[in-house]
């Protein structure tokens, strides 16, 4: 059973963020609030945490997880943002939008070894997540929490705790957060494409 700690959704307490950073750096699997429901998140090199996510979600090793970034410059180091993509991304960040982009030469080695050509990135509009990513000093991997079709939404911390607390190491509880999912925009080809309209639709 993971620990569950309360954190302020707008002004997260530094000591709580520090505790979460320490957990991430030790390879822990966390649950945290975002602008599109609560998420599972872990360090890029935390392979055991990722394997736990794969078992929880019934996913194979090739499933593409999303990289959470703290800034556009950080996203630009991991993915290629040409002028056309930049004009689409800029007004939508931070926000509940995931962008599929061509990978850059600075992508972490484990993704290069997997010969990834595109990567999903996003900059969440969440004080808790942004503080955590910034203090970790590196992007984090994430995925949504899976519920059955008729189960409660993943924005309620009580429902989330009932669903996953026994399978994670730490939950940052900021109360009810915004609903998901994110809208997904594919910017990896010649023509931008909205793959999924989320709770906040995207138009460009």
Buried (B, 14 or more C-beta within 10 A) or exposed (E): EBEBBEBEBEEBEEEBBEBBBEBBBEBBBBBBBBBBBBBBBBBBEBEEBBEBBBEBBEBEEEEBBBBBBBBBEBBBBBBBBEEEBEEBBEEBBBBBBBBBBBBBEEBBEEBEEEEBEBBBBBBBBBBBBBBBBBBBEBBBBBBBBBBEEEEEBBBBBEBBBEBBBEBBBBBBBBEBBBBBBBBBBBBBEEEBEBEEBBBBEBEE
